[in-house]
Amino acid sequence: MRLMRTLSFVIAALVLAAASGRGAAPGARDARAFLGVVLHNVVDDRAQLEEDSTTTSDLVAFFEYLVSNGWHAITLDDVDRAGRGETTLPEKSILITMDDANASNYTRVYPLLLATRMPAVVAAPGAWMVRGQGPGGEPMLTWAQAREMQQSGLVEFASHGYDLHGTIRGNPQESQLPAFAFRMFDPARGYEDDEAYRRRVGADLQQSVAVMTRELGRAPRAIAWPYGRYTQSAVEIAETLGFRFALTFDPEPATANRPLAIARFSLSTGSPLPGLVERLQLGETLPRVQRFVRLRPSSLWRADPAETERLLGAAIERVRTLGASAIVIDAVEPGPDGHPAAWFPTRAIPVRADVYLRFAWQFQRRAGVLVYGRLPAAALEIDDAELEGICRDFGIFTSVDGLLVEEVSALVGPGDVGSGARWEVATARRAIDAAQLPRRERRVLTCFRAVQRELPGLQLALVTDTPDSRGPGVAADLTLVRTASDPGAAGRTIGKMVTAGWLSPRSARRVGLWLDGERPPADRDLMAITRRFQREGGAALGWSSDDPVGDRPTAAAVAPAVSSSVFPAKF
């Protein structure tokens, strides 16, 4: 039963994370840490399985596993008390949640909750329950069933929005994007402004509260963000309406001291084992292999939209062939007049074309890669207020997983970030006082935080010229060392990384090699450098420049050496 095996990995992994995460001393345990999981629809027949659904047999195996291994299902009240320091959570604590309020929550899950006396949280999309069916005619919980479940004392209902569990038109190219997390685009009026966005989100949450209060006799105190996509503005709106908890899809341990960002692992039958979970089970916290390719939007953008789409599609297929795990897309490039021009809507500098969101979203959805924004913030000749504005615009009108910055080698020096997992780095980064940093570092961190407000969970990659013998800085998820893309120069740089201890088991997966040149690396050189780097223990490698239209380096030729894919292939 794949789900039971997956849960074994998840649970064993997060026992390790709870015991050793966030820089805790050996043997220490974070008494506020717990595991959050989310289930969706449950079906009897595997032929009915969809991407996020689960079979009844695997669901039963899940509950059997929890019971037989001494797991403690907790409630939001438990989380609240632990967050306020009034109690501690048991070592094996799990918050069981279900999104979408499918009818199977009553017919398949609720009997198991009654049998095991385990509590759970169900996130209800109001409009779907009012209509009695979800998209595609999927039957929903009835309000009578919801009231029965609530009266049992085992089930708490959270909001899943009222009618924003869907998509909106998010750009001129008609990309359909999660409604809570993106600005709506209208061909006649353009993008909705901050006020309109806040009004739309606030109205939907208010309607959800009103309907749930009427039908269940109490207002929801938790919001589960549809698709796990949200903004800090949406969190603030929810908080003003009385929401005290927010559930995300961030694949990491949850902690009671951040009730408005409760992370959850999404579980389903037949889905690939989440990579992060698999690595945690093996005692590792970072990807085995990372491959970054830089993309200049000017290489794909053409005045003819149809030609742009053709080139974009070809570039996506090439990235898939390369086996890249991430693509770095320039946010700003020199325009025809030589001055900086943006590829996203902003008033701070001229906009060459509004295509960044389209490009990023397509690479994320179709190629399955992470997207890092390359925003030369420190190099832009604008004052601090304008810098923060352009970075905020970037967060609003793009979809990126991280920022790559080349202007600074480290925001702060080395320090203890535990295993280097992204939540540990994020904790260390939040603790940095930007006002105490030198001007350039302060500007970079200010920019990062402005983007992160719109894109929570953002990661940071920095590019340096020389590896610090004390180790990589604590503020970066990944530090890349720049080198020329010929084997001789790259070999010397790799040697410096070895001497500095950067390729030791403790650091190797938080650092990488960045091949930088005016021309794309030659096929033979790229393969030789990659193999040498991997022999020395290197895990992350990227290159700039790249030619997606001319296919340089040749994707099919270099993929056997550079691909991040493992068996079975990731796509």
Secondary structure, DSSP 8 states (H G I E B T S, - for coil): -HHHHHHHHHHHHHHHHHHH-TT--TT---TTEEEEEEE--EESSGGG--TT-EEHHHHHHHHHHHHHTT-EE--HHHHHHHHTTS----SSEEEEEEES-BTHIIIIIHHHHHHHT--EEEEE-HHHHHHTB-GGG-BB--HHHHHHHHHTTSEEEEE--SS-SSEEE-STT--EEETTTS--EETTTEE--HHHHHHHHHHHHHHHHHHHHHHHSS---EEE-GGG---HHHHHHHHHTT--EEE----S-EETT-TTSB--EE--TTS---HHHHHHHTT--S-S-EEEEEE-GGGT--SSHHHHHHHHHHHHHHHHHHT-SEEEEESEEE-TTSSEEESS--SSS-BS-S-HHHHHHHIIIII--EEEEE--GGGS---HHHHHHHHHHHHHS---SEEEE-S-S-SS-----TT--HHHHHHHHHT--GGGS-HHHHHHHHHHHHHHHHSTT-EEEEEESS--TT-S-TT-SEEEEEE-SSHHHHHHHHHHHHHTTTTSTTTGGGEEEEEE-SS---HHHHHHHHHHHHHTT--EEEEE--BTTTTBS-HHHHHHHH----SS---
